[in-house]
């Protein structure tokens, strides 16, 4: 119905054809793509890891991220426990696609990578869609923790009502059109929504 398409407008994977999208009141088309994308962390529905090690996967967005920040991001993403259990810790090998770690571990590393760069905006596109119940619950706790402990704006695309209920602001999209906009317990009809 267009949820991911709408999300992809923000990092300017393509531009709006009408109206504008603003970040802190500034039209994103006037911001360089590098600066805009540096402000965004992205957690995909299906976590993607690259061959290398845990360190290089978390620092993928910026290899100059300090080890302290990398470890802090891993702790926030609740990845520290399984990393510390590995013999080589952050230097432990990751196979292409992350085939040598579980789905939950993969998603936690994906979250750590997204938050290691201190994004202003964190996109989570169906972050629990490919996970079992326990792993999904753990990932939701991580996202809620990030929300409570940082100034990061978190945008979650989901079909899951329980995840939507965690949010301060819910926008429901049906057939590519805003069907419901709920903010601070006030529900607006689609005709009242202003973008």
Secondary structure, DSSP 8 states (H G I E B T S, - for coil): --HHHHHHHHTTSS--SSS--EETTEEGGGS-HHHHHHTEEEE-SS----SEEHHHHHTTT-TTS-HHHHHHHHHHTT-HHHHHHSTTGGG-EE-GGGTTS-HHHHHHHHHHHHHHT--SEEEEESTTTTS-HHHHHHHHHHHHHHHHHS--EEEEE-S-HHHHHT-SEEEEEETTEEEEEEETTEEE-GGG---
